[in-house]
Each structure stands twice: as structure tokens, then as C-alpha cells.
């Protein structure tokens, strides 16, 4: 059986613009349970994608949202553990 894209795609996609703040993108990902959002221009054309993997290296994201109980993707949590200094 072959699954087609239209059978699994999100119809009411959440998007951001290139001018959207880092914090706003992170909040939208969390609020909507997403791991990525399309970036659209003024004509609603997709010009890129920003994902949690793009945002997670930012210290401000880790500090604010991990503390609030946000559970990042397992690969991200493993990456954080690998980057933490051992005592």
C-alpha cells in the first residue's frame, strides 16, 4: 500500500516570516507540537524551513523552554547531554 502526501499533510499549516523573532518561532513550535515550520515571504511563497534543530543550539531557547518542561526530540536531548561538561 502506498501512502500519498495529501493523506498525511497538515492542511492548516503554521508558518513564520523571515522577520519572525526567535522566541516567537520557538513558542509556535511548542504551542502547536511541531518540530518545524515553513518560512514564507510576503506573497506566502515558501522561502525556507526552520526546525527545532535549527533553534536548539541557541542558549536562550535551552534556558527558557527546558526549564518550563518542554521535552525536546530525543536526538536533541542526547546532543545536549553530549555537550554538557562532565564533573
NULUM-160371 format. One record per residue (C-alpha): residue number from 1; residue in three letters; x, z, y. Coordinates in Angstrom, 1 decimal. Last residue first. Layout:
REM NULUM-160371
FIBA,seq,type,c1,c3,c2
FIBA,NUM,ALA,X,Z,Y
...
//
This chain:
REM NULUM-160371
FIBA,seq,type,c1,c3,c2
FIBA,87,UNK,32.2,36.5,16.7
FIBA,86,UNK,31.2,32.9,16.1
FIBA,85,UNK,30.7,30.6,19.1
FIBA,84,UNK,27.4,28.8,19.1
FIBA,83,UNK,27.7,25.1,18.8
FIBA,82,UNK,26.9,24.9,15.1
FIBA,81,UNK,23.9,27.2,15.5
FIBA,80,UNK,22.6,25.0,18.3
FIBA,79,UNK,23.0,21.9,16.1
FIBA,78,UNK,21.1,23.6,13.3
FIBA,77,UNK,18.2,24.3,15.7
FIBA,76,UNK,18.2,20.7,16.9
FIBA,75,UNK,18.1,19.3,13.4
FIBA,74,UNK,15.2,21.7,12.6
FIBA,73,UNK,13.2,20.4,15.5
FIBA,72,UNK,12.8,23.0,18.2
FIBA,71,UNK,10.6,26.1,17.9
FIBA,70,UNK,9.4,27.2,21.3
FIBA,69,UNK,9.0,31.0,21.3
FIBA,68,UNK,9.3,31.6,25.1
FIBA,67,UNK,13.1,32.4,24.8
FIBA,66,UNK,13.7,29.0,23.3
FIBA,65,UNK,12.0,27.5,26.2
FIBA,64,UNK,13.8,28.8,29.2
FIBA,63,UNK,17.4,29.2,28.0
FIBA,62,UNK,17.5,26.1,25.9
FIBA,61,UNK,16.0,23.9,28.5
FIBA,60,UNK,18.3,25.2,31.3
FIBA,59,UNK,21.3,24.6,29.1
FIBA,58,UNK,20.7,20.9,28.8
FIBA,57,UNK,21.8,19.7,25.4
FIBA,56,UNK,18.2,19.8,24.4
FIBA,55,UNK,16.9,17.1,26.7
FIBA,54,UNK,18.0,13.9,25.0
FIBA,53,UNK,17.2,15.3,21.5
FIBA,52,UNK,13.8,16.3,22.8
FIBA,51,UNK,13.2,12.7,23.5
FIBA,50,UNK,13.1,10.3,26.4
FIBA,49,UNK,12.1,6.7,25.9
FIBA,48,UNK,12.7,3.7,28.0
FIBA,47,UNK,11.4,1.1,30.5
FIBA,46,UNK,7.9,0.9,29.2
FIBA,45,UNK,5.7,-1.0,31.6
FIBA,44,UNK,3.0,1.0,33.4
FIBA,43,UNK,3.4,-1.2,36.5
FIBA,42,UNK,5.1,1.7,38.5
FIBA,41,UNK,7.6,2.1,35.7
FIBA,40,UNK,7.1,3.8,32.3
FIBA,39,UNK,9.2,6.3,30.3
FIBA,38,UNK,7.8,6.8,26.8
FIBA,37,UNK,7.6,10.3,25.4
FIBA,36,UNK,9.4,12.0,22.6
FIBA,35,UNK,9.2,15.0,20.2
FIBA,34,UNK,5.6,15.8,21.0
FIBA,33,UNK,3.5,18.9,20.5
FIBA,32,UNK,1.4,18.1,23.6
FIBA,31,UNK,2.2,21.2,25.6
FIBA,30,UNK,5.8,21.3,24.3
FIBA,29,UNK,6.7,17.7,25.1
FIBA,28,UNK,4.8,17.9,28.4
FIBA,27,UNK,6.7,21.0,29.4
FIBA,26,UNK,10.1,19.5,28.6
FIBA,25,UNK,9.2,16.4,30.7
FIBA,24,UNK,8.1,18.6,33.6
FIBA,23,UNK,11.3,20.6,33.5
FIBA,22,UNK,13.5,17.5,33.6
FIBA,21,UNK,11.6,16.2,36.6
FIBA,20,UNK,9.7,13.0,36.5
FIBA,19,UNK,11.2,10.3,38.7
FIBA,18,UNK,11.9,7.9,35.9
FIBA,17,UNK,8.2,8.1,35.0
FIBA,16,UNK,6.5,10.0,32.3
FIBA,15,UNK,4.1,9.1,29.5
FIBA,14,UNK,1.5,10.8,27.3
FIBA,13,UNK,-0.1,8.3,24.9
FIBA,12,UNK,-3.8,8.1,24.5
FIBA,11,UNK,-3.8,5.8,21.5
FIBA,10,UNK,-1.2,7.6,19.3
FIBA,9,UNK,-0.1,5.3,16.5
FIBA,8,UNK,-0.8,5.9,12.8
FIBA,7,UNK,-3.2,3.2,11.8
FIBA,6,UNK,-2.2,0.8,14.6
FIBA,5,UNK,1.3,0.8,13.1
FIBA,4,UNK,0.2,-0.6,9.8
FIBA,3,UNK,0.6,1.2,6.5
FIBA,2,UNK,1.3,-0.9,3.4
FIBA,1,UNK,0.0,0.0,0.0
//
